[in-house]
Amino acid sequence: MAATLESSAVGPLTAHAARLSGVHKTFGQGDRAVVALGGVDLQVAPGEFVCLLGASGCGKTTLLNLIAGLDRPTAGDVEVNSGRPAVMFQEAALMPWLTAAANIELPLKLGGIGRAERKARTRELLDLVRLGGADKKRPHELSGGMRQRVALARALASALHTSDDSRPSLLLMDEPFSALDAITRDVLQGELIRLWRATGAAVVFVTHDVREAVRLGERVVLLSSRPGRVVQEWRVDGLSGAEESQAVDVINRRLREVISNHAA
């Protein structure tokens, strides 16, 4: 177990879905400037599941936005070697006037895919997230967990079906399960692992929950308190139940150290 959690630098990847080199991000200017990220180096391999962990305000969401192309770094390089990255947020953000099927179909339509193919792919995605019987329901008719399943299927539609097939797919997730009750959250975590294995997409998953990060990720990346930078990484794939609990304890201790040092 100690070897599994030993921290070491990640060497250069022969291929990557995303790579950040010396990334800085500052909001505002002068005395009101806020330095959100202070030199982040991070690589994500095709098909890899990486969890970004850190205290609130450490720049996790900012980093995700930079990878998504929703913002630009103040300095450093962000390279995304995939089709258009798909983003899933804490809120499902579904179009309330559209059915579940129509919400999933929307990125396919915007991607220029023909009607017949859109319909077929939407049916496949509904089945993939186990919502085949909810295709005609609108968001207000669905539970919170079901709405997040629709949002996940929509993100998969964007990541898997509107990109260059020769490039790795990339799914970016910003605390998508944090607003759900514990039972629904547990179910959707299991579903996400199943879907990730089925699709082969690379995933960058932002969370502040150490247990969630260890359960889901192959690699857990800890960011410092603001300004955020990578302070430690752990390989956590393939752990047994006891090893997983030990990993949670180890990472929790390190997270508390990072927070305490910042407060001091």
FIVEX-689371 format. One line per 4 residues: number of its first residue (from 1); for each residue x, y, z of C-alpha. Coordinates in steps of 0.1 Angstrom, whole numbers. Example, Ala and Ser with C-alpha at 12.3 -4.5 7.8 and 13.67 -1.06 7.14 Angstrom:
residues 2
1) 123:-45:78 ~ 137:-11:71 $
END
This chain:
residues 264
1) 0:0:0 ~ 28:24:8 ~ 42:19:-26 ~ 9:25:-42 $
5) 5:59:-25 ~ 41:70:-29 ~ 41:104:-45 ~ 63:109:-76 $
9) 64:132:-105 ~ 45:121:-136 ~ 69:117:-165 ~ 63:130:-200 $
13) 34:113:-217 ~ 39:100:-252 ~ 3:111:-258 ~ -21:132:-239 $
17) -57:144:-238 ~ -47:176:-220 ~ -15:192:-208 ~ -9:223:-187 $
21) 26:238:-185 ~ 35:266:-160 ~ -1:278:-160 ~ -9:310:-140 $
25) -42:327:-138 ~ -49:362:-122 ~ -82:379:-120 ~ -83:417:-119 $
29) -54:441:-117 ~ -35:461:-92 ~ -44:459:-55 ~ -76:441:-64 $
33) -58:413:-83 ~ -65:378:-72 ~ -40:351:-82 ~ -60:319:-86 $
37) -34:296:-101 ~ 4:300:-95 ~ 22:277:-119 ~ 3:245:-126 $
41) 19:216:-144 ~ -5:187:-152 ~ -9:160:-179 ~ -39:138:-185 $
45) -34:107:-207 ~ -61:95:-231 ~ -86:75:-213 ~ -72:84:-178 $
49) -95:93:-149 ~ -79:122:-129 ~ -95:137:-98 ~ -85:173:-88 $
53) -87:177:-51 ~ -83:208:-29 ~ -98:232:-4 ~ -126:255:-15 $
57) -111:285:-35 ~ -79:267:-45 ~ -85:272:-82 ~ -100:238:-92 $
61) -129:252:-112 ~ -106:278:-127 ~ -83:251:-139 ~ -112:232:-154 $
65) -124:263:-172 ~ -90:268:-188 ~ -89:232:-201 ~ -124:237:-214 $
69) -114:268:-233 ~ -139:289:-213 ~ -111:312:-202 ~ -74:318:-210 $
73) -44:316:-187 ~ -25:347:-177 ~ 7:329:-184 ~ 17:294:-194 $
77) 4:269:-219 ~ -28:248:-221 ~ -28:222:-248 ~ -59:201:-254 $
81) -54:172:-277 ~ -90:161:-281 ~ -122:172:-298 ~ -143:198:-281 $
85) -141:190:-244 ~ -175:184:-228 ~ -182:200:-194 ~ -206:188:-167 $
89) -214:211:-138 ~ -228:208:-103 ~ -262:218:-117 ~ -277:198:-145 $
93) -285:230:-165 ~ -310:212:-187 ~ -332:232:-211 ~ -365:230:-192 $
97) -387:232:-223 ~ -370:202:-239 ~ -375:165:-232 ~ -347:144:-218 $
101) -340:130:-253 ~ -341:165:-269 ~ -316:178:-243 ~ -292:150:-251 $
105) -297:155:-288 ~ -289:192:-287 ~ -251:190:-290 ~ -254:165:-318 $
109) -277:189:-337 ~ -252:217:-331 ~ -224:194:-343 ~ -241:190:-376 $
113) -251:154:-373 ~ -281:144:-394 ~ -315:137:-379 ~ -316:99:-382 $
117) -282:95:-368 ~ -289:120:-339 ~ -320:100:-330 ~ -301:67:-330 $
121) -272:80:-309 ~ -296:96:-285 ~ -314:63:-279 ~ -280:47:-274 $
125) -270:73:-248 ~ -303:71:-230 ~ -299:33:-227 ~ -263:38:-216 $
129) -273:60:-186 ~ -303:37:-180 ~ -330:62:-188 ~ -345:45:-219 $
133) -380:49:-205 ~ -376:86:-196 ~ -369:100:-231 ~ -401:120:-233 $
137) -400:135:-198 ~ -391:171:-192 ~ -366:180:-164 ~ -393:190:-139 $
141) -406:154:-142 ~ -373:139:-132 ~ -356:134:-99 ~ -323:152:-92 $
145) -303:120:-99 ~ -322:114:-132 ~ -315:150:-143 ~ -278:145:-137 $
149) -280:113:-157 ~ -294:133:-186 ~ -267:159:-181 ~ -241:131:-182 $
153) -256:117:-214 ~ -256:151:-230 ~ -219:156:-220 ~ -211:122:-235 $
157) -229:132:-267 ~ -207:163:-270 ~ -175:145:-261 ~ -179:113:-280 $
161) -200:122:-311 ~ -189:157:-322 ~ -152:152:-321 ~ -125:140:-344 $
165) -125:102:-339 ~ -87:101:-343 ~ -83:123:-311 ~ -91:112:-275 $
169) -124:123:-260 ~ -123:145:-229 ~ -150:149:-202 ~ -146:177:-176 $
173) -167:174:-145 ~ -171:201:-118 ~ -185:186:-86 ~ -214:171:-105 $
177) -228:150:-76 ~ -222:174:-47 ~ -258:186:-45 ~ -273:151:-44 $
181) -282:130:-14 ~ -257:104:-2 ~ -276:74:-17 ~ -281:90:-51 $
185) -245:102:-51 ~ -232:67:-44 ~ -253:52:-73 ~ -241:79:-98 $
189) -205:74:-88 ~ -208:38:-97 ~ -226:46:-129 ~ -199:71:-139 $
193) -172:44:-134 ~ -192:21:-156 ~ -197:47:-183 ~ -160:57:-182 $
197) -150:21:-188 ~ -175:17:-215 ~ -166:48:-235 ~ -128:51:-229 $
201) -130:89:-225 ~ -105:108:-204 ~ -121:124:-174 ~ -109:153:-152 $
205) -132:154:-122 ~ -131:182:-97 ~ -141:175:-61 ~ -134:186:-25 $
209) -144:151:-12 ~ -113:129:-6 ~ -133:96:-5 ~ -150:104:-38 $
213) -117:112:-54 ~ -101:79:-43 ~ -132:59:-53 ~ -134:74:-88 $
217) -99:83:-99 ~ -69:64:-112 ~ -49:94:-101 ~ -56:120:-74 $
221) -40:154:-78 ~ -39:177:-48 ~ -38:215:-53 ~ -25:239:-28 $
225) -46:267:-13 ~ -47:299:-34 ~ -27:304:-55 ~ -33:268:-67 $
229) -5:246:-78 ~ 1:209:-78 ~ 16:198:-45 ~ 13:161:-46 $
233) -2:132:-67 ~ -12:96:-59 ~ -20:65:-80 ~ -51:51:-65 $
237) -64:27:-91 ~ -69:-10:-82 ~ -71:-6:-45 ~ -89:-31:-22 $
241) -115:-19:3 ~ -89:-17:32 ~ -63:0:9 ~ -89:25:-3 $
245) -97:35:33 ~ -60:38:41 ~ -56:60:10 ~ -84:83:21 $
249) -67:87:55 ~ -33:95:39 ~ -47:120:15 ~ -69:136:41 $
253) -39:142:64 ~ -20:158:35 ~ -49:180:26 ~ -52:192:62 $
257) -15:200:62 ~ -19:221:30 ~ -48:240:45 ~ -31:245:79 $
261) 1:258:63 ~ -20:283:42 ~ -38:295:73 ~ -6:300:92 $
END
